[in-house]
């Protein structure tokens, strides 16, 4: 294989991982806030929660669209196979995202907000849960024939493994959502979310540990990768960093810090998804179809990279500007 | 075989349903955004609160519309993978890249600046706010470009070769700039501006008929008329050009939208059917009202055809579109609405010129007001009809001449697709109902003329406002 035949699919794998991480972190806190809105003590508090999302949820959701487009363009075979295998959960996730978006806009226009509050919260729970199901199913492996086409049952996504990942992802989203709210609120509302963050940190940690210890039993490939000496450095360094970050997270929560709980949570998310990337690379349809088999032509990937590669920093720039313009606490006014 | 055929039909129905519903929303997201740019430009230049109130009022409708557009767009992208996996694999090299560009260039730009545009009036300086509105409009219209480029490629695939079940790109720029691209982008961009402007005019006419905020809505009505003066005639030209390129490149679609069953040789002057009753079983029109000798004028602007026109009967049944009646009438509905909008615009301008466009006019001539009010749904109907012509007329191909729709669909359990199809149908009916209801509430409330514009030179002067005020 030529250099580009190896290099381009790898670059696109990394870009996909970047988009996935950005989506999970950014829309993750939107979805987490959405789930938490179900537990808001009153309408005034819920309005603060929703206002904190107003300027960002749409752009955050767009990272998912971008990930879809990049997967489609760079790995068309994987796009077709994975989405077809996940017909049910993808459909339910989209349903959840539609409910969330529409309830958010409709709520603005009514006096009796209760039905739309409910739809917003349930939509957020649904979207999170089925994103977890998709992630869990892909990690457990998608059966394919020699040419990479899906050969499994349409119910492949119904499994204990995908359920575990779904529950953990919900916990993770609640964690990042509460730490975001610690950042964006003050007073009683902030103290409430310090408590939810502590709880969610514990349950997320429990789920993540369960996933780590059961993964080798679910998937042959994951087992081999975990015990592959070449990858040993990763599997020593990543958990150590993880432990350090978790300790720091709990410490910052105990100290009632404003910014640091969110920062540590984001770092933990990045670490987890880096870990997942190391686990599956170079598979793009785990367990067997690699990025080299599923990729578009090299010229196609080069073409996409020239456009999207230039745009990535620009997109990050104006998204960051948006956050800076709206920084600070959200008040009820 | 029969069960996989059912899945094809179900997936087609689902794509049609989700596309027809989705198309309702980007119309305002792209067209009304340009209107908002104009209004905010007026405000920035004059600092007259009148224009600020204009921008804020129309932005309210914009938000209501935008969220549903984003939400209903998600199933569009994902369906290429779930329901059309073979198409994704066949054309992913090009088609996927284009959807990726749309996301990165257009969608993100629009979404990234939307927050500032909607909620940032007090957070950023007016110039930055104006730039954000421009970026939202620019992003939305870039989206038109990429989506129409991708769809045009399905109509007139170019820029590469087809072998072993794949499209291999050789030249990306000629694939993006495929034969249909330029005229299709222009036709669609004009359509969104025209329909959005009709929506503004319709709401203004409705309010003027009821004498609500007359000065406010008289201005927006007149601004709409000025925009329509430019757009409505151009759209008729762009539509004509789009029809001519169909005649050149997609003979089966042309024959279907004109219900031409028999071959029309070069050198003849066939009639053009205004209305007809096409009968697929016999391959004839049971009845028609036709203008003698008009077809060659329409297609080639000449008294005789220089190129023969092939009739539907001379194509094998599996190489031409069916549902001829739908195509024939969808095409005519679109044209009739385009013409009527231009006519109504001319009438409005004439009245204005003769000094007869007083707010009283709308009350005393309810038919005039109602013609404008109905022009808004008519604009949407024209757009949907155009898409029916474009995509049903392309059948039986997904990629014209290269990939059949039957081969482009995923083999899925029919029950699964039926479930999602029915759910979408129910959910979308519900969403449309509520969107119209909330839209009506915004109109009933009317513009908020007491809104204080952000003060020039106060808190908003710094690029970054002070946190936690």
Interface residues (C-beta under 8 A of the other chain):
Chain A: X54 X55 X56 X58 X59 X61 X62 X64 X65 X66 X68 X69 X70 X71 X72 X73 X74 X76 X77 X79 X80 X81 X82 X83 X84 X86 X87 X88 X90 X91 X94 X95 X97 X98 X101 X102 X104 X105 X106 X108 X109 X110 X150 X154 X186 X296 X297 X299 X300 X303 X304 X307 X308 X311 X312 X315 X318 X319 X322 X324 X325 X326 X327 X328 X329 X331
Chain B: X63 X64 X66 X67 X68 X70 X71 X72 X73 X74 X75 X77 X78 X80 X81 X82 X85 X86 X88 X89 X91 X92 X93 X94 X95 X96 X97 X98 X99 X100 X101 X102 X103 X104 X105 X107 X108 X109 X111 X112 X113 X114 X115 X116 X118 X119 X120 X123 X124 X135 X168 X169 X172 X410 X412 X413 X416 X420 X423 X427 X431 X434 X438 X441 X442 X464 X465 X466 X467 X468 X469
